[in-house]
Amino acid sequence: MRRDKQAALKLRLVGKSYTEIQNALGVPKSTLSGWFSNLALSDKVKERILLRTQRKSLAGLLKRNRDQTPRAKKRNGNIRRTAAREIPTMTESDLRFMGCALYWAEGYKRLKTKNGRELTHHPVNLTNSDPALIQAFLRFLREICRVPEEKIRADIRIYEHHNETNLLNFWMRVTKIPRKNFGRAYYGVSKSSIGKRPYNRLPYGTIQVRVNDTQLFHRIMGWIEGVKRVIGAN
């Protein structure tokens, strides 16, 4: 028997893999596969080889994941930057559609009733926790709906871990709404949100932007109906 084959056989019988034998003796894996295709190994050796293979497979997978994470972040960042450039500007029509979509999704649309009868007063009312979304809606109110600044009101809902003064100052800065137009802060969470939104998901609490204007309410609802017609929604 060739010396290298004999040495390879000894290594294989103690559970060495083809890769390990190749690294030790310089014998190609194809040659080793031919030599040992009919070699009977003990269960102990088979188990040792299997465990080593599994460990290497796991190590390789972890390495690929570590390598792929930075590449994925870079790729995703490039996708976002490219997509952002696809929105170069916003026309008045775009802003109207955006405002209607925001109110359609997040605004209070149910007609107010009392004793089974519809009330004649329906305010424009939108509540959210996203500062950018609130800024977008306020731009819609100011530029499209031409709502005077003194008619735009706001209330904030905060939690026990929040500092009321800090959050009030934050929302005043975000919205450009003066302090006198803010109502009192509400503590806690609404019944509909219990068990749905952990407090740490709302670092700024929530803000309700309100305009007491029934005609504007029905105007926005009419725009929403127009959007539904244009997109073919029922």
C-alpha positions as CSV (number, residue, x, y, z in Angstrom):
1,M,0.0,0.0,0.0
2,R,1.2,3.5,-0.8
3,R,2.6,5.3,2.2
4,D,0.3,8.3,1.6
5,K,-2.7,6.0,1.3
6,Q,-1.7,4.2,4.5
7,A,-1.3,7.5,6.3
8,A,-4.6,8.7,5.0
9,L,-6.3,5.5,6.1
10,K,-5.0,5.9,9.6
11,L,-6.3,9.5,9.7
12,R,-9.7,8.5,8.3
13,L,-10.1,5.7,10.8
14,V,-9.8,8.1,13.7
15,G,-12.5,10.3,12.2
16,K,-10.6,12.9,10.2
17,S,-12.5,14.5,7.3
18,Y,-11.3,14.6,3.7
19,T,-10.5,18.2,4.1
20,E,-8.3,17.6,7.1
21,I,-6.5,14.7,5.4
22,Q,-5.9,16.8,2.3
23,N,-4.5,19.6,4.4
24,A,-2.2,17.2,6.3
25,L,-1.0,15.0,3.4
26,G,-1.7,17.0,0.2
27,V,-3.9,14.2,-1.3
28,P,-6.8,15.5,-3.4
29,K,-10.3,14.9,-2.0
30,S,-11.2,13.1,-5.3
31,T,-8.4,10.6,-4.6
32,L,-9.5,10.1,-1.0
33,S,-13.1,9.6,-2.1
34,G,-11.9,6.8,-4.5
35,W,-9.8,5.2,-1.8
36,F,-12.4,5.2,0.9
37,S,-15.7,4.8,-1.0
38,N,-16.1,1.3,0.4
39,L,-14.4,1.8,3.8
40,A,-16.5,0.7,6.7
41,L,-16.2,3.1,9.7
42,S,-17.3,2.4,13.2
43,D,-20.4,4.2,14.5
44,K,-18.2,6.2,16.9
45,V,-16.0,7.5,14.0
46,K,-19.1,8.2,11.9
47,E,-20.6,10.2,14.7
48,R,-17.4,12.2,15.2
49,I,-17.2,13.0,11.5
50,L,-20.9,14.1,11.5
51,L,-20.5,16.3,14.5
52,R,-17.4,18.0,13.1
53,T,-19.2,18.5,9.8
54,Q,-22.2,20.1,11.6
55,R,-20.0,22.4,13.6
56,K,-18.2,23.6,10.5
57,S,-21.5,24.1,8.7
58,L,-22.8,26.2,11.5
59,A,-19.6,28.2,11.7
60,G,-19.8,28.8,8.0
61,L,-23.4,29.9,8.2
62,L,-22.6,32.3,11.1
63,K,-19.7,33.8,9.1
64,R,-21.9,34.2,6.0
65,N,-24.5,36.0,8.1
66,R,-21.9,38.3,9.6
67,D,-20.5,39.1,6.2
68,Q,-24.0,39.5,4.6
69,T,-25.4,41.9,7.3
70,P,-23.1,44.9,6.3
71,R,-23.7,44.2,2.6
72,A,-27.4,43.9,3.1
73,K,-27.5,47.2,5.1
74,K,-25.5,48.9,2.4
75,R,-27.7,47.5,-0.4
76,N,-30.9,48.5,1.5
77,G,-29.5,52.0,2.1
78,N,-28.8,52.4,-1.6
79,I,-32.3,51.3,-2.5
80,R,-33.8,53.8,-0.1
81,R,-31.6,56.7,-1.3
82,T,-32.5,55.9,-5.0
83,A,-36.2,55.7,-4.1
84,A,-36.1,59.0,-2.2
85,R,-34.7,60.7,-5.3
86,E,-37.7,59.4,-7.3
87,I,-39.8,62.0,-5.4
88,P,-38.1,65.2,-6.5
89,T,-40.9,67.6,-5.5
90,M,-44.5,67.9,-4.5
91,T,-47.2,69.8,-6.4
92,E,-50.3,71.3,-4.8
93,S,-52.3,68.4,-6.3
94,D,-49.8,65.9,-4.7
95,L,-50.2,67.6,-1.3
96,R,-54.0,67.5,-1.6
97,F,-53.9,63.7,-2.4
98,M,-51.4,63.1,0.4
99,G,-53.5,65.0,3.0
100,C,-56.7,63.1,1.9
101,A,-54.9,59.8,2.2
102,L,-53.6,60.6,5.6
103,Y,-57.0,61.6,6.9
104,W,-58.6,58.6,5.2
105,A,-56.1,56.4,7.1
106,E,-55.7,58.2,10.4
107,G,-58.4,60.9,10.7
108,Y,-61.6,60.7,12.7
109,K,-64.3,60.1,10.0
110,R,-67.3,58.8,11.9
111,L,-70.2,61.2,12.1
112,K,-71.0,62.3,15.6
113,T,-74.5,61.4,16.9
114,K,-76.5,62.0,20.0
115,N,-79.6,60.1,21.0
116,G,-79.5,58.5,17.6
117,R,-79.5,61.8,15.7
118,E,-76.5,63.1,13.7
119,L,-75.0,66.3,15.1
120,T,-74.4,69.3,13.0
121,H,-70.9,69.8,14.3
122,H,-68.1,67.6,13.1
123,P,-64.4,68.7,13.7
124,V,-61.4,67.7,11.7
125,N,-59.5,65.5,14.0
126,L,-56.3,63.4,13.4
127,T,-54.2,61.6,16.1
128,N,-50.8,60.0,15.6
129,S,-47.4,59.5,17.1
130,D,-45.2,60.1,14.1
131,P,-43.8,63.6,14.0
132,A,-43.2,63.6,10.2
133,L,-46.7,62.4,9.6
134,I,-48.1,65.2,11.8
135,Q,-46.0,67.8,10.0
136,A,-47.3,66.5,6.6
137,F,-50.9,66.8,7.8
138,L,-50.3,70.3,9.1
139,R,-48.9,71.3,5.8
140,F,-52.0,70.0,4.2
141,L,-54.2,72.0,6.6
142,R,-52.2,75.2,6.1
143,E,-51.4,75.2,2.4
144,I,-54.4,73.3,0.9
145,C,-57.2,73.9,3.4
146,R,-56.0,77.5,4.2
147,V,-56.8,77.0,7.9
148,P,-55.8,80.1,9.9
149,E,-53.2,79.3,12.6
150,E,-55.4,80.4,15.4
151,K,-57.9,77.6,14.5
152,I,-55.4,74.8,14.7
153,R,-55.6,73.1,18.1
154,A,-53.7,70.2,19.7
155,D,-53.8,67.9,22.7
156,I,-51.1,65.4,23.6
157,R,-51.4,62.0,25.3
158,I,-48.4,60.9,27.4
159,Y,-47.4,58.1,29.7
160,E,-46.1,58.0,33.3
161,H,-42.5,57.7,32.2
162,H,-42.7,60.9,30.1
163,N,-41.9,64.4,31.1
164,E,-44.9,66.6,30.2
165,T,-43.0,69.8,29.8
166,N,-40.4,68.1,27.5
167,L,-43.0,66.5,25.3
168,L,-45.0,69.7,25.1
169,N,-41.9,71.6,24.0
170,F,-41.1,68.9,21.5
171,W,-44.6,69.0,19.9
172,M,-44.6,72.8,19.9
173,R,-41.3,72.7,18.0
174,V,-42.5,70.1,15.5
175,T,-45.9,71.6,14.8
176,K,-45.2,75.3,15.2
177,I,-48.5,75.5,17.1
178,P,-48.3,78.0,20.0
179,R,-48.6,77.0,23.6
180,K,-52.0,78.7,24.0
181,N,-53.5,76.4,21.3
182,F,-52.5,73.2,23.3
183,G,-55.1,71.8,25.6
184,R,-54.2,69.8,28.8
185,A,-52.1,66.7,28.5
186,Y,-53.9,63.3,28.9
187,Y,-52.1,60.5,30.8
188,G,-52.3,56.8,30.0
189,V,-53.4,54.9,27.0
190,S,-56.8,54.6,25.3
191,K,-58.9,51.5,25.9
192,S,-58.5,50.5,22.3
193,S,-54.7,50.5,22.6
194,I,-54.4,48.5,25.8
195,G,-52.1,45.5,25.1
196,K,-51.3,46.7,21.6
197,R,-48.7,49.4,22.0
198,P,-45.9,49.1,24.6
199,Y,-45.1,52.5,26.0
200,N,-41.5,52.3,24.6
201,R,-42.9,52.3,21.1
202,L,-44.3,55.8,21.6
203,P,-41.3,57.9,22.7
204,Y,-43.2,61.1,22.0
205,G,-46.6,60.0,23.2
206,T,-49.3,60.9,20.7
207,I,-50.7,64.2,19.5
208,Q,-54.2,65.0,18.3
209,V,-54.5,67.9,15.8
210,R,-58.0,69.4,15.7
211,V,-59.8,72.0,13.7
212,N,-63.3,72.9,14.7
213,D,-64.7,73.4,11.3
214,T,-67.7,71.3,10.1
215,Q,-67.5,72.6,6.5
216,L,-63.9,71.6,6.3
217,F,-64.7,68.2,7.7
218,H,-67.2,67.6,4.9
219,R,-64.9,69.1,2.3
220,I,-62.2,66.6,3.3
221,M,-64.6,63.7,3.3
222,G,-65.7,64.8,-0.2
223,W,-62.1,64.8,-1.4
224,I,-61.7,61.3,0.0
225,E,-64.8,60.2,-1.9
226,G,-63.1,61.7,-5.0
227,V,-59.9,59.8,-4.3
228,K,-61.9,56.6,-4.0
229,R,-63.6,57.3,-7.3
230,V,-60.3,58.0,-9.1
231,I,-58.6,54.8,-7.8
232,G,-61.7,52.7,-8.4
233,A,-62.3,51.9,-4.8
234,N,-65.8,50.9,-3.7
